Amino acid sequence: MTPEELFVGGVSVTLGVIAIAISIGNWKPCYRLPKVRWIESLGGRTAARWTYAVSGALLILLGIAIAAGATPRYGG
């Protein structure tokens, strides 16, 4: 693990935790973003909250993988 991997992984985990907190807390300012308003127009506030929650969980998993030193493997 290099310091760069730990930093990028930590930032990803932090952003994931923030996204989950937005989903749980239902913070109104965060739902004013154009893309989030588009999701909200399609499926309502519940769909937008689930989008935040799933995105946050994926960011946390990505951050853990990066911090652990996982790298993409290209066939060839």
PDB file of N, CA, C, O and CB in Angstrom:
ATOM      1  N   MET A   1       0.837  -1.179   0.000  1.00  0.00           N
ATOM      2  CA  MET A   1       0.000   0.000   0.000  1.00  0.00           C
ATOM      3  C   MET A   1       0.881   1.240   0.000  1.00  0.00           C
ATOM      4  O   MET A   1       1.741   1.418   0.862  1.00  0.00           O
ATOM      5  CB  MET A   1      -0.952  -0.001   1.210  1.00  0.00           C
ATOM      6  N   THR A   2       0.648   2.074  -0.969  1.00  0.00           N
ATOM      7  CA  THR A   2       1.387   3.323  -1.032  1.00  0.00           C
ATOM      8  C   THR A   2       0.556   4.425  -0.371  1.00  0.00           C
ATOM      9  O   THR A   2      -0.653   4.274  -0.201  1.00  0.00           O
ATOM     10  CB  THR A   2       1.734   3.692  -2.503  1.00  0.00           C
ATOM     11  N   PRO A   3       1.198   5.519  -0.003  1.00  0.00           N
ATOM     12  CA  PRO A   3       0.444   6.628   0.583  1.00  0.00           C
ATOM     13  C   PRO A   3      -0.625   7.176  -0.366  1.00  0.00           C
ATOM     14  O   PRO A   3      -1.685   7.626   0.072  1.00  0.00           O
ATOM     15  CB  PRO A   3       1.394   7.743   0.977  1.00  0.00           C
ATOM     16  N   GLU A   4      -0.335   7.133  -1.664  1.00  0.00           N
ATOM     17  CA  GLU A   4      -1.311   7.619  -2.638  1.00  0.00           C
ATOM     18  C   GLU A   4      -2.569   6.748  -2.643  1.00  0.00           C
ATOM     19  O   GLU A   4      -3.687   7.258  -2.712  1.00  0.00           O
ATOM     20  CB  GLU A   4      -0.690   7.655  -4.040  1.00  0.00           C
ATOM     21  N   GLU A   5      -2.375   5.437  -2.570  1.00  0.00           N
ATOM     22  CA  GLU A   5      -3.524   4.527  -2.536  1.00  0.00           C
ATOM     23  C   GLU A   5      -4.343   4.736  -1.275  1.00  0.00           C
ATOM     24  O   GLU A   5      -5.574   4.713  -1.316  1.00  0.00           O
ATOM     25  CB  GLU A   5      -3.061   3.068  -2.624  1.00  0.00           C
ATOM     26  N   LEU A   6      -3.669   4.938  -0.162  1.00  0.00           N
ATOM     27  CA  LEU A   6      -4.387   5.189   1.089  1.00  0.00           C
ATOM     28  C   LEU A   6      -5.157   6.497   1.022  1.00  0.00           C
ATOM     29  O   LEU A   6      -6.287   6.581   1.503  1.00  0.00           O
ATOM     30  CB  LEU A   6      -3.415   5.214   2.271  1.00  0.00           C
ATOM     31  N   PHE A   7      -4.550   7.518   0.427  1.00  0.00           N
ATOM     32  CA  PHE A   7      -5.228   8.811   0.326  1.00  0.00           C
ATOM     33  C   PHE A   7      -6.465   8.722  -0.559  1.00  0.00           C
ATOM     34  O   PHE A   7      -7.549   9.154  -0.167  1.00  0.00           O
ATOM     35  CB  PHE A   7      -4.271   9.870  -0.222  1.00  0.00           C
ATOM     36  N   VAL A   8      -6.300   8.164  -1.750  1.00  0.00           N
ATOM     37  CA  VAL A   8      -7.428   8.057  -2.681  1.00  0.00           C
ATOM     38  C   VAL A   8      -8.508   7.153  -2.096  1.00  0.00           C
ATOM     39  O   VAL A   8      -9.695   7.456  -2.216  1.00  0.00           O
ATOM     40  CB  VAL A   8      -6.959   7.515  -4.054  1.00  0.00           C
ATOM     41  N   GLY A   9      -8.118   6.061  -1.472  1.00  0.00           N
ATOM     42  CA  GLY A   9      -9.090   5.179  -0.834  1.00  0.00           C
ATOM     43  C   GLY A   9      -9.817   5.879   0.299  1.00  0.00           C
ATOM     44  O   GLY A   9     -11.027   5.715   0.454  1.00  0.00           O
ATOM     45  N   GLY A  10      -9.093   6.657   1.091  1.00  0.00           N
ATOM     46  CA  GLY A  10      -9.713   7.397   2.186  1.00  0.00           C
ATOM     47  C   GLY A  10     -10.689   8.447   1.708  1.00  0.00           C
ATOM     48  O   GLY A  10     -11.747   8.637   2.308  1.00  0.00           O
ATOM     49  N   VAL A  11     -10.340   9.134   0.624  1.00  0.00           N
ATOM     50  CA  VAL A  11     -11.252  10.133   0.058  1.00  0.00           C
ATOM     51  C   VAL A  11     -12.520   9.455  -0.451  1.00  0.00           C
ATOM     52  O   VAL A  11     -13.624   9.956  -0.238  1.00  0.00           O
ATOM     53  CB  VAL A  11     -10.565  10.920  -1.086  1.00  0.00           C
ATOM     54  N   SER A  12     -12.363   8.324  -1.118  1.00  0.00           N
ATOM     55  CA  SER A  12     -13.520   7.594  -1.632  1.00  0.00           C
ATOM     56  C   SER A  12     -14.433   7.124  -0.501  1.00  0.00           C
ATOM     57  O   SER A  12     -15.654   7.241  -0.599  1.00  0.00           O
ATOM     58  CB  SER A  12     -13.061   6.400  -2.464  1.00  0.00           C
ATOM     59  N   VAL A  13     -13.851   6.598   0.560  1.00  0.00           N
ATOM     60  CA  VAL A  13     -14.652   6.149   1.703  1.00  0.00           C
ATOM     61  C   VAL A  13     -15.361   7.334   2.351  1.00  0.00           C
ATOM     62  O   VAL A  13     -16.529   7.232   2.723  1.00  0.00           O
ATOM     63  CB  VAL A  13     -13.765   5.422   2.741  1.00  0.00           C
ATOM     64  N   THR A  14     -14.660   8.451   2.484  1.00  0.00           N
ATOM     65  CA  THR A  14     -15.265   9.647   3.082  1.00  0.00           C
ATOM     66  C   THR A  14     -16.453  10.131   2.261  1.00  0.00           C
ATOM     67  O   THR A  14     -17.506  10.443   2.817  1.00  0.00           O
ATOM     68  CB  THR A  14     -14.224  10.768   3.207  1.00  0.00           C
ATOM     69  N   LEU A  15     -16.291  10.196   0.951  1.00  0.00           N
ATOM     70  CA  LEU A  15     -17.405  10.619   0.093  1.00  0.00           C
ATOM     71  C   LEU A  15     -18.564   9.628   0.149  1.00  0.00           C
ATOM     72  O   LEU A  15     -19.726  10.031   0.085  1.00  0.00           O
ATOM     73  CB  LEU A  15     -16.930  10.778  -1.354  1.00  0.00           C
ATOM     74  N   GLY A  16     -18.261   8.347   0.268  1.00  0.00           N
ATOM     75  CA  GLY A  16     -19.307   7.341   0.398  1.00  0.00           C
ATOM     76  C   GLY A  16     -20.095   7.502   1.686  1.00  0.00           C
ATOM     77  O   GLY A  16     -21.318   7.371   1.693  1.00  0.00           O
ATOM     78  N   VAL A  17     -19.396   7.786   2.772  1.00  0.00           N
ATOM     79  CA  VAL A  17     -20.074   7.997   4.050  1.00  0.00           C
ATOM     80  C   VAL A  17     -20.949   9.245   3.983  1.00  0.00           C
ATOM     81  O   VAL A  17     -22.059   9.255   4.515  1.00  0.00           O
ATOM     82  CB  VAL A  17     -19.049   8.120   5.198  1.00  0.00           C
ATOM     83  N   ILE A  18     -20.453  10.294   3.333  1.00  0.00           N
ATOM     84  CA  ILE A  18     -21.251  11.512   3.178  1.00  0.00           C
ATOM     85  C   ILE A  18     -22.501  11.229   2.359  1.00  0.00           C
ATOM     86  O   ILE A  18     -23.583  11.704   2.703  1.00  0.00           O
ATOM     87  CB  ILE A  18     -20.422  12.625   2.515  1.00  0.00           C
ATOM     88  N   ALA A  19     -22.369  10.454   1.269  1.00  0.00           N
ATOM     89  CA  ALA A  19     -23.529  10.135   0.435  1.00  0.00           C
ATOM     90  C   ALA A  19     -24.567   9.336   1.214  1.00  0.00           C
ATOM     91  O   ALA A  19     -25.766   9.573   1.067  1.00  0.00           O
ATOM     92  CB  ALA A  19     -23.093   9.353  -0.806  1.00  0.00           C
ATOM     93  N   ILE A  20     -24.126   8.400   2.034  1.00  0.00           N
ATOM     94  CA  ILE A  20     -25.070   7.625   2.841  1.00  0.00           C
ATOM     95  C   ILE A  20     -25.724   8.528   3.886  1.00  0.00           C
ATOM     96  O   ILE A  20     -26.915   8.395   4.168  1.00  0.00           O
ATOM     97  CB  ILE A  20     -24.356   6.429   3.526  1.00  0.00           C
ATOM     98  N   ALA A  21     -24.945   9.444   4.459  1.00  0.00           N
ATOM     99  CA  ALA A  21     -25.523  10.378   5.434  1.00  0.00           C
ATOM    100  C   ALA A  21     -26.571  11.276   4.782  1.00  0.00           C
ATOM    101  O   ALA A  21     -27.587  11.594   5.400  1.00  0.00           O
ATOM    102  CB  ALA A  21     -24.420  11.237   6.072  1.00  0.00           C
ATOM    103  N   ILE A  22     -26.329  11.686   3.542  1.00  0.00           N
ATOM    104  CA  ILE A  22     -27.323  12.486   2.807  1.00  0.00           C
ATOM    105  C   ILE A  22     -28.593  11.675   2.612  1.00  0.00           C
ATOM    106  O   ILE A  22     -29.700  12.190   2.771  1.00  0.00           O
ATOM    107  CB  ILE A  22     -26.762  12.947   1.432  1.00  0.00           C
ATOM    108  N   SER A  23     -28.427  10.408   2.268  1.00  0.00           N
ATOM    109  CA  SER A  23     -29.589   9.544   2.053  1.00  0.00           C
ATOM    110  C   SER A  23     -30.388   9.359   3.331  1.00  0.00           C
ATOM    111  O   SER A  23     -31.615   9.466   3.318  1.00  0.00           O
ATOM    112  CB  SER A  23     -29.150   8.188   1.518  1.00  0.00           C
ATOM    113  N   ILE A  24     -29.704   9.084   4.433  1.00  0.00           N
ATOM    114  CA  ILE A  24     -30.392   8.840   5.693  1.00  0.00           C
ATOM    115  C   ILE A  24     -31.007  10.125   6.241  1.00  0.00           C
ATOM    116  O   ILE A  24     -32.140  10.131   6.722  1.00  0.00           O
ATOM    117  CB  ILE A  24     -29.430   8.238   6.715  1.00  0.00           C
ATOM    118  N   GLY A  25     -30.229  11.226   6.160  1.00  0.00           N
ATOM    119  CA  GLY A  25     -30.688  12.489   6.728  1.00  0.00           C
ATOM    120  C   GLY A  25     -31.696  13.236   5.885  1.00  0.00           C
ATOM    121  O   GLY A  25     -32.352  14.159   6.368  1.00  0.00           O
ATOM    122  N   ASN A  26     -31.829  12.840   4.604  1.00  0.00           N
ATOM    123  CA  ASN A  26     -32.775  13.480   3.696  1.00  0.00           C
ATOM    124  C   ASN A  26     -32.545  14.999   3.654  1.00  0.00           C
ATOM    125  O   ASN A  26     -33.489  15.780   3.773  1.00  0.00           O
ATOM    126  CB  ASN A  26     -34.223  13.167   4.126  1.00  0.00           C
ATOM    127  N   TRP A  27     -31.275  15.406   3.484  1.00  0.00           N
ATOM    128  CA  TRP A  27     -30.900  16.812   3.489  1.00  0.00           C
ATOM    129  C   TRP A  27     -31.369  17.497   2.220  1.00  0.00           C
ATOM    130  O   TRP A  27     -30.888  17.185   1.131  1.00  0.00           O
ATOM    131  CB  TRP A  27     -29.392  16.966   3.646  1.00  0.00           C
ATOM    132  N   LYS A  28     -32.293  18.419   2.351  1.00  0.00           N
ATOM    133  CA  LYS A  28     -32.928  19.063   1.205  1.00  0.00           C
ATOM    134  C   LYS A  28     -31.958  19.770   0.258  1.00  0.00           C
ATOM    135  O   LYS A  28     -32.147  19.672  -0.955  1.00  0.00           O
ATOM    136  CB  LYS A  28     -33.928  20.045   1.692  1.00  0.00           C
ATOM    137  N   PRO A  29     -30.926  20.479   0.741  1.00  0.00           N
ATOM    138  CA  PRO A  29     -30.031  21.157  -0.208  1.00  0.00           C
ATOM    139  C   PRO A  29     -29.340  20.203  -1.178  1.00  0.00           C
ATOM    140  O   PRO A  29     -29.027  20.589  -2.304  1.00  0.00           O
ATOM    141  CB  PRO A  29     -28.987  21.935   0.547  1.00  0.00           C
ATOM    142  N   CYS A  30     -29.103  18.986  -0.762  1.00  0.00           N
ATOM    143  CA  CYS A  30     -28.402  18.029  -1.613  1.00  0.00           C
ATOM    144  C   CYS A  30     -29.299  17.464  -2.713  1.00  0.00           C
ATOM    145  O   CYS A  30     -28.808  16.837  -3.652  1.00  0.00           O
ATOM    146  CB  CYS A  30     -27.853  16.897  -0.770  1.00  0.00           C
ATOM    147  N   TYR A  31     -30.579  17.678  -2.604  1.00  0.00           N
ATOM    148  CA  TYR A  31     -31.508  17.169  -3.616  1.00  0.00           C
ATOM    149  C   TYR A  31     -31.882  18.248  -4.628  1.00  0.00           C
ATOM    150  O   TYR A  31     -32.824  18.069  -5.400  1.00  0.00           O
ATOM    151  CB  TYR A  31     -32.770  16.623  -2.948  1.00  0.00           C
ATOM    152  N   ARG A  32     -31.160  19.361  -4.634  1.00  0.00           N
ATOM    153  CA  ARG A  32     -31.406  20.429  -5.600  1.00  0.00           C
ATOM    154  C   ARG A  32     -30.508  20.320  -6.821  1.00  0.00           C
ATOM    155  O   ARG A  32     -30.661  21.088  -7.771  1.00  0.00           O
ATOM    156  CB  ARG A  32     -31.211  21.775  -4.947  1.00  0.00           C
ATOM    157  N   LEU A  33     -29.584  19.388  -6.811  1.00  0.00           N
ATOM    158  CA  LEU A  33     -28.700  19.200  -7.958  1.00  0.00           C
ATOM    159  C   LEU A  33     -29.518  18.728  -9.167  1.00  0.00           C
ATOM    160  O   LEU A  33     -30.448  17.936  -9.013  1.00  0.00           O
ATOM    161  CB  LEU A  33     -27.572  18.179  -7.624  1.00  0.00           C
ATOM    162  N   PRO A  34     -29.176  19.208 -10.362  1.00  0.00           N
ATOM    163  CA  PRO A  34     -29.983  18.867 -11.545  1.00  0.00           C
ATOM    164  C   PRO A  34     -30.134  17.366 -11.782  1.00  0.00           C
ATOM    165  O   PRO A  34     -31.235  16.904 -12.083  1.00  0.00           O
ATOM    166  CB  PRO A  34     -29.372  19.492 -12.763  1.00  0.00           C
ATOM    167  N   LYS A  35     -29.058  16.600 -11.655  1.00  0.00           N
ATOM    168  CA  LYS A  35     -29.153  15.152 -11.904  1.00  0.00           C
ATOM    169  C   LYS A  35     -30.031  14.470 -10.850  1.00  0.00           C
ATOM    170  O   LYS A  35     -30.789  13.552 -11.165  1.00  0.00           O
ATOM    171  CB  LYS A  35     -27.743  14.513 -11.911  1.00  0.00           C
ATOM    172  N   VAL A  36     -29.926  14.917  -9.622  1.00  0.00           N
ATOM    173  CA  VAL A  36     -30.734  14.329  -8.558  1.00  0.00           C
ATOM    174  C   VAL A  36     -32.202  14.711  -8.759  1.00  0.00           C
ATOM    175  O   VAL A  36     -33.092  13.894  -8.525  1.00  0.00           O
ATOM    176  CB  VAL A  36     -30.232  14.794  -7.162  1.00  0.00           C
ATOM    177  N   ARG A  37     -32.455  15.936  -9.187  1.00  0.00           N
ATOM    178  CA  ARG A  37     -33.843  16.337  -9.469  1.00  0.00           C
ATOM    179  C   ARG A  37     -34.420  15.522 -10.621  1.00  0.00           C
ATOM    180  O   ARG A  37     -35.615  15.227 -10.633  1.00  0.00           O
ATOM    181  CB  ARG A  37     -33.916  17.842  -9.801  1.00  0.00           C
ATOM    182  N   TRP A  38     -33.578  15.155 -11.590  1.00  0.00           N
ATOM    183  CA  TRP A  38     -34.042  14.321 -12.694  1.00  0.00           C
ATOM    184  C   TRP A  38     -34.434  12.934 -12.177  1.00  0.00           C
ATOM    185  O   TRP A  38     -35.482  12.404 -12.547  1.00  0.00           O
ATOM    186  CB  TRP A  38     -32.950  14.204 -13.786  1.00  0.00           C
ATOM    187  N   ILE A  39     -33.593  12.351 -11.325  1.00  0.00           N
ATOM    188  CA  ILE A  39     -33.916  11.043 -10.737  1.00  0.00           C
ATOM    189  C   ILE A  39     -35.181  11.153  -9.900  1.00  0.00           C
ATOM    190  O   ILE A  39     -36.030  10.262  -9.920  1.00  0.00           O
ATOM    191  CB  ILE A  39     -32.740  10.515  -9.870  1.00  0.00           C
ATOM    192  N   GLU A  40     -35.299  12.259  -9.160  1.00  0.00           N
ATOM    193  CA  GLU A  40     -36.483  12.469  -8.327  1.00  0.00           C
ATOM    194  C   GLU A  40     -37.748  12.610  -9.176  1.00  0.00           C
ATOM    195  O   GLU A  40     -38.822  12.171  -8.767  1.00  0.00           O
ATOM    196  CB  GLU A  40     -36.300  13.713  -7.451  1.00  0.00           C
ATOM    197  N   SER A  41     -37.623  13.221 -10.355  1.00  0.00           N
ATOM    198  CA  SER A  41     -38.796  13.350 -11.224  1.00  0.00           C
ATOM    199  C   SER A  41     -39.226  12.004 -11.793  1.00  0.00           C
ATOM    200  O   SER A  41     -40.406  11.800 -12.079  1.00  0.00           O
ATOM    201  CB  SER A  41     -38.506  14.321 -12.363  1.00  0.00           C
ATOM    202  N   LEU A  42     -38.280  11.085 -11.958  1.00  0.00           N
ATOM    203  CA  LEU A  42     -38.613   9.761 -12.486  1.00  0.00           C
ATOM    204  C   LEU A  42     -39.222   8.847 -11.434  1.00  0.00           C
ATOM    205  O   LEU A  42     -40.215   8.169 -11.698  1.00  0.00           O
ATOM    206  CB  LEU A  42     -37.382   9.113 -13.062  1.00  0.00           C
ATOM    207  N   GLY A  43     -38.622   8.823 -10.228  1.00  0.00           N
ATOM    208  CA  GLY A  43     -39.065   7.845  -9.243  1.00  0.00           C
ATOM    209  C   GLY A  43     -39.412   8.400  -7.876  1.00  0.00           C
ATOM    210  O   GLY A  43     -39.692   7.639  -6.950  1.00  0.00           O
ATOM    211  N   GLY A  44     -39.397   9.716  -7.740  1.00  0.00           N
ATOM    212  CA  GLY A  44     -39.726  10.306  -6.449  1.00  0.00           C
ATOM    213  C   GLY A  44     -38.509  10.417  -5.541  1.00  0.00           C
ATOM    214  O   GLY A  44     -37.404  10.010  -5.900  1.00  0.00           O
ATOM    215  N   ARG A  45     -38.735  10.973  -4.367  1.00  0.00           N
ATOM    216  CA  ARG A  45     -37.651  11.188  -3.410  1.00  0.00           C
ATOM    217  C   ARG A  45     -37.044   9.870  -2.955  1.00  0.00           C
ATOM    218  O   ARG A  45     -35.844   9.797  -2.692  1.00  0.00           O
ATOM    219  CB  ARG A  45     -38.156  11.971  -2.204  1.00  0.00           C
ATOM    220  N   THR A  46     -37.864   8.831  -2.859  1.00  0.00           N
ATOM    221  CA  THR A  46     -37.350   7.533  -2.422  1.00  0.00           C
ATOM    222  C   THR A  46     -36.300   7.009  -3.399  1.00  0.00           C
ATOM    223  O   THR A  46     -35.272   6.480  -2.977  1.00  0.00           O
ATOM    224  CB  THR A  46     -38.497   6.520  -2.282  1.00  0.00           C
ATOM    225  N   ALA A  47     -36.547   7.149  -4.679  1.00  0.00           N
ATOM    226  CA  ALA A  47     -35.570   6.698  -5.677  1.00  0.00           C
ATOM    227  C   ALA A  47     -34.285   7.505  -5.583  1.00  0.00           C
ATOM    228  O   ALA A  47     -33.194   6.951  -5.726  1.00  0.00           O
ATOM    229  CB  ALA A  47     -36.154   6.806  -7.091  1.00  0.00           C
ATOM    230  N   ALA A  48     -34.398   8.791  -5.348  1.00  0.00           N
ATOM    231  CA  ALA A  48     -33.205   9.630  -5.218  1.00  0.00           C
ATOM    232  C   ALA A  48     -32.415   9.249  -3.968  1.00  0.00           C
ATOM    233  O   ALA A  48     -31.185   9.223  -3.992  1.00  0.00           O
ATOM    234  CB  ALA A  48     -33.595  11.123  -5.169  1.00  0.00           C
ATOM    235  N   ARG A  49     -33.115   8.957  -2.890  1.00  0.00           N
ATOM    236  CA  ARG A  49     -32.430   8.547  -1.660  1.00  0.00           C
ATOM    237  C   ARG A  49     -31.726   7.207  -1.844  1.00  0.00           C
ATOM    238  O   ARG A  49     -30.604   7.024  -1.371  1.00  0.00           O
ATOM    239  CB  ARG A  49     -33.425   8.460  -0.494  1.00  0.00           C
ATOM    240  N   TRP A  50     -32.377   6.275  -2.526  1.00  0.00           N
ATOM    241  CA  TRP A  50     -31.749   4.980  -2.796  1.00  0.00           C
ATOM    242  C   TRP A  50     -30.529   5.159  -3.696  1.00  0.00           C
ATOM    243  O   TRP A  50     -29.527   4.465  -3.524  1.00  0.00           O
ATOM    244  CB  TRP A  50     -32.760   4.010  -3.449  1.00  0.00           C
ATOM    245  N   THR A  51     -30.603   6.069  -4.640  1.00  0.00           N
ATOM    246  CA  THR A  51     -29.464   6.328  -5.517  1.00  0.00           C
ATOM    247  C   THR A  51     -28.277   6.828  -4.710  1.00  0.00           C
ATOM    248  O   THR A  51     -27.149   6.378  -4.910  1.00  0.00           O
ATOM    249  CB  THR A  51     -29.837   7.347  -6.604  1.00  0.00           C
ATOM    250  N   TYR A  52     -28.535   7.772  -3.787  1.00  0.00           N
ATOM    251  CA  TYR A  52     -27.470   8.248  -2.907  1.00  0.00           C
ATOM    252  C   TYR A  52     -26.907   7.103  -2.061  1.00  0.00           C
ATOM    253  O   TYR A  52     -25.691   6.989  -1.912  1.00  0.00           O
ATOM    254  CB  TYR A  52     -27.989   9.373  -1.999  1.00  0.00           C
ATOM    255  N   ALA A  53     -27.768   6.267  -1.514  1.00  0.00           N
ATOM    256  CA  ALA A  53     -27.321   5.185  -0.639  1.00  0.00           C
ATOM    257  C   ALA A  53     -26.481   4.159  -1.400  1.00  0.00           C
ATOM    258  O   ALA A  53     -25.426   3.744  -0.921  1.00  0.00           O
ATOM    259  CB  ALA A  53     -28.524   4.499   0.007  1.00  0.00           C
ATOM    260  N   VAL A  54     -26.940   3.755  -2.568  1.00  0.00           N
ATOM    261  CA  VAL A  54     -26.200   2.766  -3.360  1.00  0.00           C
ATOM    262  C   VAL A  54     -24.876   3.355  -3.845  1.00  0.00           C
ATOM    263  O   VAL A  54     -23.848   2.679  -3.818  1.00  0.00           O
ATOM    264  CB  VAL A  54     -27.046   2.288  -4.565  1.00  0.00           C
ATOM    265  N   SER A  55     -24.899   4.603  -4.284  1.00  0.00           N
ATOM    266  CA  SER A  55     -23.661   5.254  -4.717  1.00  0.00           C
ATOM    267  C   SER A  55     -22.669   5.334  -3.563  1.00  0.00           C
ATOM    268  O   SER A  55     -21.475   5.093  -3.746  1.00  0.00           O
ATOM    269  CB  SER A  55     -23.951   6.662  -5.268  1.00  0.00           C
ATOM    270  N   GLY A  56     -23.159   5.668  -2.388  1.00  0.00           N
ATOM    271  CA  GLY A  56     -22.288   5.733  -1.220  1.00  0.00           C
ATOM    272  C   GLY A  56     -21.684   4.390  -0.882  1.00  0.00           C
ATOM    273  O   GLY A  56     -20.494   4.302  -0.579  1.00  0.00           O
ATOM    274  N   ALA A  57     -22.489   3.342  -0.929  1.00  0.00           N
ATOM    275  CA  ALA A  57     -21.976   1.996  -0.632  1.00  0.00           C
ATOM    276  C   ALA A  57     -20.920   1.582  -1.654  1.00  0.00           C
ATOM    277  O   ALA A  57     -19.905   0.987  -1.291  1.00  0.00           O
ATOM    278  CB  ALA A  57     -23.130   0.967  -0.615  1.00  0.00           C
ATOM    279  N   LEU A  58     -21.154   1.893  -2.924  1.00  0.00           N
ATOM    280  CA  LEU A  58     -20.169   1.558  -3.955  1.00  0.00           C
ATOM    281  C   LEU A  58     -18.880   2.346  -3.772  1.00  0.00           C
ATOM    282  O   LEU A  58     -17.790   1.812  -3.979  1.00  0.00           O
ATOM    283  CB  LEU A  58     -20.745   1.820  -5.343  1.00  0.00           C
ATOM    284  N   LEU A  59     -18.995   3.615  -3.384  1.00  0.00           N
ATOM    285  CA  LEU A  59     -17.795   4.406  -3.128  1.00  0.00           C
ATOM    286  C   LEU A  59     -16.996   3.854  -1.949  1.00  0.00           C
ATOM    287  O   LEU A  59     -15.765   3.836  -1.983  1.00  0.00           O
ATOM    288  CB  LEU A  59     -18.171   5.859  -2.867  1.00  0.00           C
ATOM    289  N   ILE A  60     -17.686   3.411  -0.921  1.00  0.00           N
ATOM    290  CA  ILE A  60     -16.997   2.819   0.225  1.00  0.00           C
ATOM    291  C   ILE A  60     -16.268   1.545  -0.195  1.00  0.00           C
ATOM    292  O   ILE A  60     -15.109   1.347   0.170  1.00  0.00           O
ATOM    293  CB  ILE A  60     -17.995   2.516   1.363  1.00  0.00           C
ATOM    294  N   LEU A  61     -16.930   0.690  -0.951  1.00  0.00           N
ATOM    295  CA  LEU A  61     -16.279  -0.542  -1.422  1.00  0.00           C
ATOM    296  C   LEU A  61     -15.090  -0.234  -2.325  1.00  0.00           C
ATOM    297  O   LEU A  61     -14.048  -0.883  -2.225  1.00  0.00           O
ATOM    298  CB  LEU A  61     -17.285  -1.423  -2.172  1.00  0.00           C
ATOM    299  N   LEU A  62     -15.241   0.748  -3.200  1.00  0.00           N
ATOM    300  CA  LEU A  62     -14.145   1.146  -4.076  1.00  0.00           C
ATOM    301  C   LEU A  62     -12.969   1.679  -3.261  1.00  0.00           C
ATOM    302  O   LEU A  62     -11.816   1.347  -3.537  1.00  0.00           O
ATOM    303  CB  LEU A  62     -14.619   2.205  -5.080  1.00  0.00           C
ATOM    304  N   GLY A  63     -13.262   2.499  -2.264  1.00  0.00           N
ATOM    305  CA  GLY A  63     -12.202   3.041  -1.432  1.00  0.00           C
ATOM    306  C   GLY A  63     -11.446   1.974  -0.674  1.00  0.00           C
ATOM    307  O   GLY A  63     -10.223   2.039  -0.552  1.00  0.00           O
ATOM    308  N   ILE A  64     -12.165   0.997  -0.167  1.00  0.00           N
ATOM    309  CA  ILE A  64     -11.509  -0.107   0.545  1.00  0.00           C
ATOM    310  C   ILE A  64     -10.630  -0.902  -0.420  1.00  0.00           C
ATOM    311  O   ILE A  64      -9.512  -1.285  -0.074  1.00  0.00           O
ATOM    312  CB  ILE A  64     -12.563  -1.038   1.209  1.00  0.00           C
ATOM    313  N   ALA A  65     -11.131  -1.147  -1.617  1.00  0.00           N
ATOM    314  CA  ALA A  65     -10.352  -1.897  -2.609  1.00  0.00           C
ATOM    315  C   ALA A  65      -9.089  -1.132  -3.002  1.00  0.00           C
ATOM    316  O   ALA A  65      -8.014  -1.722  -3.113  1.00  0.00           O
ATOM    317  CB  ALA A  65     -11.207  -2.184  -3.860  1.00  0.00           C
ATOM    318  N   ILE A  66      -9.215   0.172  -3.211  1.00  0.00           N
ATOM    319  CA  ILE A  66      -8.047   0.972  -3.589  1.00  0.00           C
ATOM    320  C   ILE A  66      -7.036   1.004  -2.450  1.00  0.00           C
ATOM    321  O   ILE A  66      -5.839   0.828  -2.675  1.00  0.00           O
ATOM    322  CB  ILE A  66      -8.468   2.408  -3.969  1.00  0.00           C
ATOM    323  N   ALA A  67      -7.513   1.226  -1.230  1.00  0.00           N
ATOM    324  CA  ALA A  67      -6.606   1.288  -0.080  1.00  0.00           C
ATOM    325  C   ALA A  67      -5.918  -0.052   0.162  1.00  0.00           C
ATOM    326  O   ALA A  67      -4.802  -0.092   0.680  1.00  0.00           O
ATOM    327  CB  ALA A  67      -7.369   1.715   1.176  1.00  0.00           C
ATOM    328  N   ALA A  68      -6.576  -1.144  -0.208  1.00  0.00           N
ATOM    329  CA  ALA A  68      -5.981  -2.471  -0.037  1.00  0.00           C
ATOM    330  C   ALA A  68      -4.985  -2.804  -1.136  1.00  0.00           C
ATOM    331  O   ALA A  68      -4.299  -3.824  -1.070  1.00  0.00           O
ATOM    332  CB  ALA A  68      -7.065  -3.525  -0.001  1.00  0.00           C
ATOM    333  N   GLY A  69      -4.904  -1.942  -2.151  1.00  0.00           N
ATOM    334  CA  GLY A  69      -3.924  -2.153  -3.208  1.00  0.00           C
ATOM    335  C   GLY A  69      -4.448  -2.861  -4.430  1.00  0.00           C
ATOM    336  O   GLY A  69      -3.658  -3.308  -5.262  1.00  0.00           O
ATOM    337  N   ALA A  70      -5.754  -2.980  -4.571  1.00  0.00           N
ATOM    338  CA  ALA A  70      -6.313  -3.636  -5.754  1.00  0.00           C
ATOM    339  C   ALA A  70      -6.041  -2.779  -6.993  1.00  0.00           C
ATOM    340  O   ALA A  70      -6.194  -1.558  -6.959  1.00  0.00           O
ATOM    341  CB  ALA A  70      -7.841  -3.883  -5.582  1.00  0.00           C
ATOM    342  N   THR A  71      -5.646  -3.418  -8.057  1.00  0.00           N
ATOM    343  CA  THR A  71      -5.400  -2.719  -9.305  1.00  0.00           C
ATOM    344  C   THR A  71      -6.134  -3.439 -10.434  1.00  0.00           C
ATOM    345  O   THR A  71      -6.365  -4.646 -10.357  1.00  0.00           O
ATOM    346  CB  THR A  71      -3.879  -2.628  -9.601  1.00  0.00           C
ATOM    347  N   PRO A  72      -6.498  -2.704 -11.473  1.00  0.00           N
ATOM    348  CA  PRO A  72      -7.172  -3.361 -12.596  1.00  0.00           C
ATOM    349  C   PRO A  72      -6.192  -4.275 -13.342  1.00  0.00           C
ATOM    350  O   PRO A  72      -5.011  -3.958 -13.487  1.00  0.00           O
ATOM    351  CB  PRO A  72      -7.774  -2.305 -13.565  1.00  0.00           C
ATOM    352  N   ARG A  73      -6.698  -5.387 -13.800  1.00  0.00           N
ATOM    353  CA  ARG A  73      -5.879  -6.310 -14.563  1.00  0.00           C
ATOM    354  C   ARG A  73      -6.370  -6.309 -15.992  1.00  0.00           C
ATOM    355  O   ARG A  73      -7.531  -6.603 -16.278  1.00  0.00           O
ATOM    356  CB  ARG A  73      -5.918  -7.735 -13.961  1.00  0.00           C
ATOM    357  N   TYR A  74      -5.469  -5.977 -16.867  1.00  0.00           N
ATOM    358  CA  TYR A  74      -5.811  -5.916 -18.277  1.00  0.00           C
ATOM    359  C   TYR A  74      -5.300  -7.173 -18.957  1.00  0.00           C
ATOM    360  O   TYR A  74      -4.132  -7.537 -18.820  1.00  0.00           O
ATOM    361  CB  TYR A  74      -5.225  -4.645 -18.942  1.00  0.00           C
ATOM    362  N   GLY A  75      -6.179  -7.824 -19.684  1.00  0.00           N
ATOM    363  CA  GLY A  75      -5.769  -9.021 -20.400  1.00  0.00           C
ATOM    364  C   GLY A  75      -5.007  -8.638 -21.649  1.00  0.00           C
ATOM    365  O   GLY A  75      -5.444  -7.775 -22.411  1.00  0.00           O
ATOM    366  N   GLY A  76      -3.890  -9.265 -21.857  1.00  0.00           N
ATOM    367  CA  GLY A  76      -3.176  -8.940 -23.070  1.00  0.00           C
ATOM    368  C   GLY A  76      -1.733  -9.072 -23.002  1.00  0.00           C
ATOM    369  O   GLY A  76      -1.042  -8.816 -23.989  1.00  0.00           O
TER     370      GLY A  76
END
